[in-house]
């Protein structure tokens, strides 16, 4: 701990440590933000691309099944073939025709068809031709219990459009086939129905090889960490590429909301978390699932973050070296300045610093030299300070004499007006003298009666200017004259009425000043006029301004009212307020409302 304290005493070490901490925090914050942003972008792009891939794959799969369905229906449209199904098994020509049609369908395909089978329920015979043997040839056998298979029952009903699709390991053409190699995709069964009886005369089974499926899988699998599963609408698995990732397939299927045709979710397997994307085809209801481990998806983001950490550490090392060099360059002249300051502290005022350069430290050294020189001058010129003190005292006395001189001058003018019998000039001078004495009186609060006397003096001066166009009525009820109000508060409201009404019209203006008590212990001082009033939008602005607690005096024409409102709260009572409104009979009424019991 002591070593650390000693280390941090030096300015250079502090700067280096501060720089290192700032850079470390910046590196950590930037790397973290970059990592999460990169993972979000990667995930968003992955989901967008995968959704398009699965949708396109489902469309292709629906089209492919539709083609297989069309091939199977070619037998139903062949009247000769349907008649051959109803002939005896010993009828050689009918049997030969059916075998030729099966061979034509089998060899006409491009290799996607691995086997074609025809089962005749009436005779129990099954005709099969398959590429799973060394040399394709047509084989006839008589299997048992075919009609009890689920696919047979499904393809025999109208509800299933007389067809069924199942995994190849369960199909009749999969004899001798190792299902684990997944060389086949699915088996399509089509029932050839006798329309009058609605019973199958024959069952055509077309087994599809894995070539078409594998090509689709290769198109959408980009990483080894990805896996794809293909299921039908009943969640029967037709294919999945990842044995380990889909070992808990039932749990995954329960987690997916199959009510939506497409979507994604985060799913936790037995060992790690996965991002799962799925799509359901609108045709045959194929369910495609593609998943990738979250760690593999974010691998690129982790590599980017690690690279940013390495770059940041390199910048930290280089920056620390630069800061160390810079701080030594800065602190060397500061140490020299500190030593000279110690000498000045020991009352040695003959020291001077040699100045090199034009930077801030050189400027500080110049100021230090100037300060030392100034101290020397001040020590030898103490008498100037005493002279300045005397001058200040003289100015203070002069400031006290000036108001008395002004009062005496006004008194002389008043006396001269009385001698020459000019009474209105005497009243004006007396009113001006009273206003002057009242305005410079010490204290912020006065009695309302004193404030009204000041208002009367102010009105005398204004009536001398406007004549009969201005009249002011003052009425105080009861003992309201004894309450305390901010000095010049009522004069401000009267002055506002004169400014905004009398100076804006040529008609006579009547201003009323009333003071009275209201129920609830409130004292009200109202100043009203008979002017045109205030426009409603401007009135709302003033009312909102008076309600605001925090305000900026940007509206110069309203700053007086707001200032008076604040003075009422600060000097009189926090519940005191200023209200402004338009009178129903015309004009504006401004009221000072404050509690009376605390006066």
C-alpha positions as CSV (number, residue, x, y, z in Angstrom):
1,X,0.0,0.0,0.0
2,X,2.8,2.4,0.9
3,X,4.6,1.6,-2.4
4,X,1.4,2.4,-4.3
5,X,1.0,5.7,-2.5
6,X,4.6,6.6,-3.3
7,X,4.1,5.6,-6.9
8,X,0.9,7.8,-7.2
9,X,2.5,10.9,-5.7
10,X,4.2,11.8,-8.9
11,X,2.2,13.6,-11.6
12,X,3.7,11.5,-14.4
13,X,2.7,8.2,-12.7
14,X,-0.8,9.6,-12.1
15,X,-1.2,10.5,-15.7
16,X,0.1,7.2,-16.9
17,X,-2.2,5.3,-14.5
18,X,-5.2,7.4,-15.5
19,X,-4.5,6.9,-19.2
20,X,-4.2,3.1,-18.7
21,X,-7.4,2.9,-16.8
22,X,-9.3,5.0,-19.4
23,X,-7.9,3.0,-22.3
24,X,-8.7,-0.3,-20.5
25,X,-12.3,0.8,-19.8
26,X,-12.7,2.0,-23.4
27,X,-11.3,-1.3,-24.8
28,X,-13.6,-3.3,-22.5
29,X,-16.7,-1.2,-23.4
30,X,-16.0,-1.1,-27.1
31,X,-15.2,-4.8,-27.3
32,X,-18.4,-5.7,-25.3
33,X,-20.6,-3.4,-27.4
34,X,-19.0,-4.7,-30.6
35,X,-19.4,-8.3,-29.5
36,X,-23.1,-8.0,-28.7
37,X,-23.7,-5.9,-31.9
38,X,-21.9,-8.4,-34.0
39,X,-23.8,-11.4,-32.5
40,X,-27.0,-9.6,-33.1
41,X,-26.2,-8.8,-36.7
42,X,-25.0,-12.4,-37.3
43,X,-28.1,-13.8,-35.7
44,X,-30.4,-11.5,-37.6
45,X,-28.7,-12.3,-41.0
46,X,-28.7,-16.0,-40.2
47,X,-32.4,-16.0,-39.3
48,X,-33.3,-14.0,-42.4
49,X,-31.3,-16.2,-44.8
50,X,-32.4,-19.4,-43.2
51,X,-36.1,-18.5,-43.3
52,X,-35.8,-17.8,-47.0
53,X,-33.9,-21.1,-47.6
54,X,-36.4,-23.2,-45.7
55,X,-39.3,-21.5,-47.4
56,X,-37.7,-22.1,-50.8
57,X,-37.0,-25.7,-49.9
58,X,-40.6,-26.3,-48.8
59,X,-41.8,-24.9,-52.0
60,X,-39.5,-27.2,-54.0
61,X,-40.6,-30.1,-51.9
62,X,-44.3,-29.4,-52.4
63,X,-43.7,-29.1,-56.2
64,X,-41.6,-32.3,-56.2
65,X,-44.4,-34.3,-54.4
66,X,-46.9,-32.8,-56.8
67,X,-44.9,-34.2,-59.7
68,X,-44.8,-37.6,-58.1
69,X,-48.5,-37.4,-57.5
70,X,-49.1,-36.5,-61.2
71,X,-47.0,-39.6,-62.2
72,X,-49.1,-41.9,-60.0
73,X,-52.3,-40.5,-61.4
74,X,-51.2,-41.4,-64.9
75,X,-52.2,-45.0,-64.1
76,X,-55.7,-43.9,-63.0
77,X,-56.2,-42.1,-66.3
78,X,-55.1,-45.2,-68.3
79,X,-58.4,-47.1,-69.0
80,X,-56.5,-50.1,-70.3
81,X,-54.4,-50.2,-67.1
82,X,-57.6,-50.0,-64.9
83,X,-59.2,-52.8,-66.9
84,X,-56.1,-54.9,-66.4
85,X,-56.3,-54.5,-62.7
86,X,-59.7,-56.1,-62.7
87,X,-58.6,-59.1,-64.9
88,X,-57.5,-62.5,-63.6
89,X,-53.9,-63.0,-62.7
90,X,-53.7,-65.8,-65.4
91,X,-54.6,-63.2,-68.1
92,X,-51.1,-62.9,-69.6
93,X,-51.9,-59.9,-71.8
94,X,-53.3,-57.8,-68.9
95,X,-50.3,-58.8,-66.7
96,X,-47.9,-58.0,-69.5
97,X,-49.5,-54.5,-70.0
98,X,-49.3,-53.6,-66.3
99,X,-45.6,-54.7,-66.2
100,X,-44.8,-52.6,-69.3
101,X,-46.5,-49.6,-67.8
102,X,-44.5,-50.0,-64.5
103,X,-41.3,-50.3,-66.5
104,X,-42.1,-47.2,-68.6
105,X,-42.7,-45.2,-65.4
106,X,-39.6,-46.5,-63.8
107,X,-37.2,-45.9,-66.7
108,X,-38.7,-42.6,-67.7
109,X,-37.6,-41.0,-64.5
110,X,-34.2,-39.2,-64.2
111,X,-33.0,-41.4,-61.4
112,X,-35.0,-39.9,-58.6
113,X,-37.3,-42.9,-58.5
114,X,-35.5,-45.8,-56.7
115,X,-38.4,-48.2,-57.0
116,X,-42.0,-48.6,-58.3
117,X,-44.4,-51.1,-56.9
118,X,-48.0,-52.1,-57.7
119,X,-50.1,-54.1,-55.3
120,X,-53.4,-55.7,-56.4
121,X,-55.7,-56.4,-53.3
122,X,-58.0,-58.6,-55.3
123,X,-55.3,-61.1,-56.2
124,X,-52.7,-60.3,-53.5
125,X,-50.0,-60.0,-56.1
126,X,-47.3,-57.3,-55.9
127,X,-45.2,-56.2,-58.9
128,X,-41.9,-54.4,-58.0
129,X,-39.0,-52.9,-60.0
130,X,-36.2,-51.4,-58.1
131,X,-32.7,-49.9,-58.5
132,X,-31.7,-51.3,-55.1
133,X,-30.7,-54.6,-56.7
134,X,-27.6,-55.1,-58.8
135,X,-29.7,-55.2,-62.1
136,X,-33.2,-53.7,-62.1
137,X,-35.8,-56.3,-63.0
138,X,-39.5,-56.7,-62.3
139,X,-40.3,-59.1,-59.4
140,X,-43.7,-60.5,-58.6
141,X,-44.5,-61.8,-55.1
142,X,-47.5,-62.2,-52.8
143,X,-46.8,-60.5,-49.4
144,X,-49.1,-60.9,-46.5
145,X,-50.9,-58.3,-44.3
146,X,-50.3,-55.4,-46.6
147,X,-53.9,-54.1,-46.2
148,X,-53.3,-53.9,-42.4
149,X,-50.5,-51.4,-42.8
150,X,-51.1,-47.8,-41.7
151,X,-50.1,-46.4,-45.1
152,X,-52.6,-48.7,-46.9
153,X,-55.5,-47.6,-44.7
154,X,-54.5,-43.9,-45.0
155,X,-54.3,-44.1,-48.8
156,X,-57.6,-46.0,-49.1
157,X,-59.7,-43.1,-47.6
158,X,-61.1,-40.1,-49.4
159,X,-60.1,-37.9,-46.4
160,X,-56.5,-38.4,-47.4
161,X,-57.1,-37.9,-51.1
162,X,-56.4,-41.6,-51.6
163,X,-52.7,-41.2,-51.1
164,X,-50.1,-41.5,-48.3
165,X,-46.4,-40.6,-47.8
166,X,-44.2,-42.4,-45.4
167,X,-40.5,-43.0,-44.6
168,X,-38.9,-45.6,-47.0
169,X,-38.0,-48.1,-44.3
170,X,-41.7,-48.8,-43.9
171,X,-42.5,-49.1,-47.6
172,X,-42.9,-52.3,-49.5
173,X,-40.0,-51.6,-51.8
174,X,-37.5,-51.3,-49.1
175,X,-36.7,-55.1,-48.9
176,X,-33.1,-55.8,-48.2
177,X,-32.4,-52.0,-47.7
178,X,-30.3,-50.8,-44.8
179,X,-32.4,-47.8,-43.6
180,X,-29.5,-46.3,-41.6
181,X,-27.6,-45.4,-44.8
182,X,-30.5,-43.0,-45.6
183,X,-30.1,-43.7,-49.4
184,X,-33.9,-43.2,-49.8
185,X,-36.1,-40.2,-49.1
186,X,-39.8,-41.3,-48.9
187,X,-42.3,-43.7,-50.5
188,X,-45.4,-42.2,-52.1
189,X,-48.5,-44.4,-52.2
190,X,-51.5,-43.8,-54.5
191,X,-54.7,-45.9,-54.3
192,X,-56.3,-46.6,-57.7
193,X,-60.0,-46.4,-56.7
194,X,-62.9,-48.2,-58.2
195,X,-65.3,-45.2,-58.4
196,X,-68.6,-47.0,-57.9
197,X,-67.4,-49.0,-54.8
198,X,-64.8,-46.5,-53.6
199,X,-62.4,-49.4,-53.0
200,X,-58.9,-49.6,-54.2
201,X,-58.3,-51.8,-57.3
202,X,-54.6,-51.3,-56.9
203,X,-52.0,-49.5,-54.8
204,X,-49.1,-47.8,-56.6
205,X,-46.0,-47.1,-54.4
206,X,-43.2,-44.9,-55.7
207,X,-40.0,-44.8,-53.7
208,X,-37.9,-41.7,-54.1
209,X,-34.1,-41.9,-53.7
210,X,-32.1,-39.4,-51.6
211,X,-30.5,-37.6,-54.5
212,X,-33.1,-34.8,-54.7
213,X,-33.2,-34.5,-50.9
214,X,-29.4,-34.5,-50.5
215,X,-29.1,-31.7,-53.1
216,X,-31.5,-29.5,-51.1
217,X,-29.7,-30.3,-47.9
218,X,-26.3,-29.3,-49.4
219,X,-27.8,-26.0,-50.6
220,X,-28.8,-24.9,-47.1
221,X,-26.1,-26.5,-44.9
222,X,-23.1,-24.1,-44.7
223,X,-21.4,-25.3,-41.5
224,X,-20.7,-28.6,-39.8
225,X,-22.4,-27.3,-36.7
226,X,-25.7,-27.1,-38.5
227,X,-28.3,-29.8,-38.7
228,X,-31.5,-30.2,-40.7
229,X,-34.6,-32.3,-40.0
230,X,-37.6,-33.1,-42.3
231,X,-40.9,-34.2,-40.8
232,X,-44.4,-34.5,-42.1
233,X,-47.5,-32.9,-40.7
234,X,-47.8,-35.7,-38.1
235,X,-44.2,-35.1,-36.9
236,X,-43.0,-38.3,-38.5
237,X,-39.3,-38.0,-39.1
238,X,-38.2,-38.4,-42.8
239,X,-34.7,-37.2,-42.4
240,X,-32.3,-35.6,-39.9
241,X,-28.7,-34.8,-40.5
242,X,-27.4,-34.5,-36.9
243,X,-27.5,-37.6,-34.8
244,X,-26.2,-35.9,-31.6
245,X,-27.9,-32.6,-31.9
246,X,-31.3,-34.3,-32.5
247,X,-31.0,-37.0,-29.9
248,X,-33.7,-35.3,-27.9
249,X,-36.0,-34.6,-30.9
250,X,-39.2,-35.0,-29.0
251,X,-38.3,-32.2,-26.6
252,X,-37.5,-29.9,-29.5
253,X,-40.8,-30.7,-31.3
254,X,-42.7,-29.9,-28.1
255,X,-40.9,-26.5,-27.8
256,X,-41.9,-25.3,-31.3
257,X,-45.1,-23.4,-31.7
258,X,-46.5,-25.1,-34.8
259,X,-49.5,-22.8,-35.0
260,X,-47.2,-20.3,-36.8
261,X,-46.1,-21.3,-40.4
262,X,-42.5,-20.1,-39.6
263,X,-40.4,-18.8,-36.8
264,X,-37.4,-19.4,-34.6
265,X,-36.6,-20.1,-30.9
266,X,-33.7,-20.7,-28.6
267,X,-33.6,-24.4,-27.5
268,X,-31.3,-26.1,-25.0
269,X,-30.3,-29.6,-25.8
270,X,-28.6,-32.1,-23.5
271,X,-25.2,-30.5,-23.8
272,X,-25.5,-27.0,-25.4
273,X,-27.9,-24.3,-26.6
274,X,-29.1,-24.1,-30.2
275,X,-30.8,-21.5,-32.4
276,X,-33.7,-23.3,-34.1
277,X,-35.5,-22.1,-37.3
278,X,-38.5,-23.9,-38.7
279,X,-41.0,-23.6,-41.6
280,X,-44.2,-25.4,-42.4
281,X,-45.3,-25.8,-46.0
282,X,-48.8,-24.7,-46.9
283,X,-49.3,-27.6,-49.2
284,X,-48.4,-31.1,-47.9
285,X,-47.5,-29.7,-44.4
286,X,-43.8,-30.6,-44.5
287,X,-42.0,-29.3,-41.4
288,X,-38.4,-28.3,-42.0
289,X,-36.2,-27.6,-39.0
290,X,-32.7,-26.2,-39.1
291,X,-30.6,-25.7,-36.0
292,X,-27.1,-24.5,-35.2
293,X,-25.3,-24.3,-31.8
294,X,-25.2,-20.9,-30.4
295,X,-21.4,-21.2,-29.7
296,X,-20.7,-22.0,-33.4
297,X,-23.0,-19.1,-34.5
298,X,-21.1,-16.7,-32.3
299,X,-17.7,-18.0,-33.1
300,X,-16.9,-15.2,-35.6
301,X,-18.1,-12.6,-33.1
302,X,-15.8,-14.1,-30.5
303,X,-12.8,-14.0,-32.9
304,X,-13.6,-10.4,-33.7
305,X,-13.8,-9.5,-30.0
306,X,-10.4,-11.3,-29.3
307,X,-8.8,-9.4,-32.1
308,X,-10.1,-6.1,-30.7
309,X,-8.7,-7.0,-27.3
310,X,-5.3,-7.7,-28.9
311,X,-5.3,-4.4,-30.9
312,X,-6.5,-2.6,-27.8
313,X,-3.7,-4.0,-25.7
314,X,-1.2,-3.0,-28.4
315,X,-2.5,0.6,-28.3
316,X,-2.4,0.5,-24.5
317,X,1.3,-0.4,-24.5
318,X,2.2,2.2,-27.2
319,X,0.1,4.8,-25.5
320,X,1.6,4.1,-22.1
321,X,5.1,4.7,-23.5
322,X,4.0,7.9,-25.2
323,X,2.3,9.2,-22.0
324,X,5.4,8.4,-20.0
325,X,7.6,10.3,-22.4
326,X,5.2,13.2,-22.5
327,X,4.7,13.5,-18.8
328,X,8.5,13.6,-18.2
329,X,8.7,16.4,-20.8
330,X,5.9,18.3,-18.9
331,X,7.0,17.6,-15.3
332,X,10.7,18.6,-15.8
333,X,10.0,22.4,-16.1
334,X,7.3,22.1,-13.4
335,X,9.8,20.8,-11.0
336,X,12.2,23.7,-11.8
337,X,9.3,26.1,-11.3
338,X,8.4,24.4,-8.0
339,X,12.0,24.9,-6.7
340,X,11.9,28.6,-7.5
341,X,8.5,29.0,-5.8
342,X,10.1,27.4,-2.6
343,X,12.7,30.2,-2.7
344,X,10.1,32.8,-3.0
345,X,8.4,31.3,0.0
346,X,11.6,31.8,1.9
347,X,11.4,35.6,1.2
348,X,14.0,35.5,-1.7
349,X,12.4,37.7,-4.3
350,X,15.5,38.0,-6.6
351,X,14.9,34.6,-8.4
352,X,14.0,34.5,-12.0
353,X,13.3,31.5,-14.3
354,X,14.9,31.0,-17.7
355,X,12.1,30.6,-20.2
356,X,12.3,28.2,-23.1
357,X,9.5,27.6,-25.6
358,X,6.0,29.1,-26.0
359,X,3.8,26.5,-24.3
360,X,1.6,26.8,-21.3
361,X,4.5,26.1,-18.9
362,X,6.6,28.9,-20.5
363,X,3.6,31.2,-20.1
364,X,3.3,30.1,-16.5
365,X,7.0,30.9,-16.0
366,X,6.5,34.3,-17.5
367,X,3.7,35.0,-15.1
368,X,5.8,33.8,-12.2
369,X,8.6,36.2,-13.1
370,X,6.0,39.0,-13.5
371,X,4.5,38.1,-10.1
372,X,7.9,38.2,-8.3
373,X,8.7,41.6,-9.9
374,X,5.2,42.9,-8.9
375,X,5.8,41.7,-5.3
376,X,9.0,43.7,-5.2
377,X,7.1,46.8,-6.4
378,X,4.2,46.4,-3.9
379,X,6.6,46.1,-1.0
380,X,8.1,49.5,-1.9
381,X,4.7,51.2,-2.6
382,X,2.7,50.6,0.5
383,X,1.7,54.2,0.7
384,X,-0.3,53.7,-2.6
385,X,-2.5,51.3,-0.8
386,X,-3.2,53.8,2.0
387,X,-4.0,56.5,-0.5
388,X,-6.4,54.1,-2.3
389,X,-8.1,53.4,1.0
390,X,-8.6,57.2,1.6
391,X,-10.0,57.6,-1.9
392,X,-12.5,54.8,-1.3
393,X,-13.7,56.4,1.9
394,X,-14.1,59.7,0.1
395,X,-16.2,58.0,-2.6
396,X,-18.4,56.4,0.1
397,X,-19.0,59.8,1.8
398,X,-19.8,61.2,-1.6
399,X,-22.4,58.4,-2.3
400,X,-24.1,59.4,1.0
401,X,-24.0,63.1,0.3
402,X,-25.6,62.8,-3.2
403,X,-29.1,61.6,-2.2
404,X,-29.2,64.4,0.5
405,X,-28.2,66.9,-2.1
406,X,-31.0,65.7,-4.4
407,X,-33.6,65.9,-1.6
408,X,-32.4,69.5,-0.8
409,X,-32.6,70.5,-4.5
410,X,-36.1,69.2,-4.8
411,X,-37.1,71.0,-1.6
412,X,-35.7,74.2,-3.0
413,X,-37.7,73.7,-6.2
414,X,-40.9,73.0,-4.1
415,X,-40.3,76.2,-2.0
416,X,-39.8,78.3,-5.2
417,X,-43.1,76.9,-6.7
418,X,-45.0,77.8,-3.5
419,X,-43.5,81.3,-3.6
420,X,-44.7,81.8,-7.2
421,X,-48.0,80.0,-6.4
422,X,-47.5,77.2,-8.9
423,X,-49.3,74.6,-6.8
424,X,-49.3,71.7,-9.3
425,X,-45.5,71.9,-9.7
426,X,-45.2,71.7,-5.9
427,X,-47.4,68.6,-5.8
428,X,-45.3,67.0,-8.6
429,X,-42.0,67.8,-6.8
430,X,-43.4,66.5,-3.5
431,X,-44.6,63.3,-5.2
432,X,-41.3,62.8,-6.9
433,X,-39.4,63.4,-3.6
434,X,-41.6,60.8,-1.8
435,X,-41.1,58.2,-4.5
436,X,-37.4,58.7,-4.4
437,X,-37.2,58.4,-0.6
438,X,-39.6,55.4,-0.7
439,X,-37.6,53.5,-3.4
440,X,-34.2,53.8,-1.5
441,X,-35.7,52.9,1.9
442,X,-34.1,49.9,3.5
443,X,-36.1,46.7,3.7
444,X,-38.0,44.7,1.2
445,X,-41.5,44.7,2.8
446,X,-43.8,47.7,3.7
447,X,-47.3,48.2,5.0
448,X,-50.0,48.3,2.3
449,X,-51.0,51.8,3.5
450,X,-47.4,53.0,2.8
451,X,-47.4,51.3,-0.6
452,X,-50.7,53.0,-1.4
453,X,-49.3,56.4,-0.5
454,X,-46.4,55.7,-2.9
455,X,-49.0,54.7,-5.6
456,X,-50.8,58.0,-5.0
457,X,-47.5,59.9,-5.6
458,X,-46.9,57.9,-8.7
459,X,-50.4,58.6,-10.0
460,X,-49.9,62.4,-9.5
461,X,-46.9,62.3,-11.8
462,X,-48.7,60.2,-14.4
463,X,-51.8,62.5,-14.3
464,X,-49.6,65.4,-15.0
465,X,-48.6,63.6,-18.2
466,X,-51.9,62.2,-19.3
467,X,-54.4,64.7,-17.7
468,X,-58.1,63.8,-17.6
469,X,-57.5,60.6,-19.6
470,X,-56.3,58.9,-16.4
471,X,-58.2,58.3,-13.2
472,X,-57.3,56.0,-10.3
473,X,-59.7,54.9,-7.6
474,X,-58.1,53.5,-4.4
475,X,-60.3,51.7,-1.8
476,X,-58.9,49.8,1.2
477,X,-61.4,47.9,3.4
478,X,-61.0,47.6,7.2
479,X,-57.6,47.0,8.6
480,X,-56.1,45.6,5.4
481,X,-53.7,48.6,5.2
482,X,-51.7,47.1,8.0
483,X,-50.7,43.9,6.1
484,X,-47.1,43.6,4.7
485,X,-46.5,43.5,1.0
486,X,-43.3,43.6,-1.1
487,X,-42.1,47.2,-1.7
488,X,-43.4,48.8,-5.0
489,X,-45.6,45.7,-5.7
490,X,-48.9,47.6,-6.3
491,X,-47.0,50.4,-8.1
492,X,-45.8,47.7,-10.6
493,X,-49.3,46.6,-11.3
494,X,-50.6,50.2,-11.8
495,X,-47.6,50.9,-14.0
496,X,-48.5,47.8,-16.2
497,X,-52.1,49.0,-16.6
498,X,-50.9,52.5,-17.7
499,X,-48.3,51.0,-20.1
500,X,-50.5,48.3,-21.7
501,X,-53.8,50.2,-21.7
502,X,-53.4,54.0,-21.5
503,X,-50.5,54.1,-23.9
504,X,-52.3,51.9,-26.4
505,X,-55.6,53.8,-26.7
506,X,-56.9,57.4,-26.8
507,X,-60.0,56.7,-24.7
508,X,-60.1,57.6,-21.0
509,X,-58.8,54.9,-18.7
510,X,-60.1,54.1,-15.2
511,X,-57.8,52.1,-12.9
512,X,-59.2,50.6,-9.7
513,X,-57.1,49.5,-6.7
514,X,-59.0,47.6,-4.0
515,X,-57.8,45.8,-0.9
516,X,-60.1,43.5,1.1
517,X,-60.3,40.3,3.1
518,X,-61.8,37.1,1.6
519,X,-63.2,34.1,3.4
520,X,-60.6,31.5,4.5
521,X,-58.2,34.1,5.9
522,X,-57.0,35.5,2.6
523,X,-56.0,39.1,1.8
524,X,-56.7,40.3,-1.8
525,X,-55.2,43.3,-3.5
526,X,-56.8,43.8,-6.9
527,X,-55.7,46.2,-9.7
528,X,-58.2,46.4,-12.6
529,X,-58.7,48.5,-15.6
530,X,-61.4,49.1,-18.2
531,X,-59.2,48.5,-21.2
532,X,-59.8,46.0,-24.1
533,X,-58.4,43.1,-22.2
534,X,-55.7,40.5,-23.2
535,X,-56.1,38.0,-26.1
536,X,-56.9,34.5,-24.9
537,X,-53.7,32.9,-26.3
538,X,-51.5,35.6,-24.7
539,X,-53.5,35.3,-21.4
540,X,-52.9,31.5,-21.3
541,X,-49.1,32.1,-21.8
542,X,-49.1,34.6,-18.9
543,X,-51.0,32.2,-16.6
544,X,-48.7,29.3,-17.5
545,X,-45.7,31.5,-16.8
546,X,-47.0,32.4,-13.4
547,X,-47.6,28.7,-12.6
548,X,-44.1,27.6,-13.5
549,X,-41.6,27.1,-10.7
550,X,-38.5,27.0,-12.9
551,X,-38.4,29.7,-15.5
552,X,-36.1,31.5,-17.8
553,X,-36.7,35.2,-18.3
554,X,-36.8,35.2,-22.1
555,X,-40.0,37.2,-22.4
556,X,-39.0,40.7,-21.3
557,X,-42.6,42.0,-21.3
558,X,-43.6,39.4,-18.7
559,X,-40.5,39.4,-16.5
560,X,-42.0,42.0,-14.1
561,X,-45.1,40.0,-13.3
562,X,-43.0,36.8,-12.8
563,X,-40.5,38.6,-10.6
564,X,-43.3,39.9,-8.5
565,X,-44.8,36.4,-8.2
566,X,-41.5,35.1,-7.0
567,X,-41.0,38.0,-4.5
568,X,-44.5,37.2,-3.0
569,X,-43.5,33.6,-2.3
570,X,-40.0,34.5,-1.0
571,X,-40.8,37.6,1.1
572,X,-44.4,37.1,2.2
573,X,-45.6,33.4,2.1
574,X,-45.1,30.3,0.0
575,X,-48.8,30.2,-0.6
576,X,-49.0,33.8,-1.9
577,X,-49.7,34.0,-5.6
578,X,-50.5,36.3,-8.5
579,X,-53.6,35.8,-10.6
580,X,-54.4,37.5,-13.9
581,X,-57.7,37.3,-15.8
582,X,-60.0,39.2,-18.2
583,X,-63.0,40.8,-16.6
584,X,-66.5,39.9,-18.0
585,X,-67.4,43.6,-18.3
586,X,-64.1,44.3,-20.1
587,X,-60.5,45.0,-19.0
588,X,-58.0,43.1,-17.0
589,X,-57.9,42.2,-13.3
590,X,-54.6,41.3,-11.6
591,X,-54.9,40.1,-8.0
592,X,-52.3,39.6,-5.2
593,X,-53.6,36.8,-3.0
594,X,-51.9,35.9,0.3
595,X,-52.7,34.5,3.7
596,X,-53.7,37.2,6.2
597,X,-53.3,35.3,9.5
598,X,-49.5,35.1,9.2
599,X,-49.1,38.9,8.8
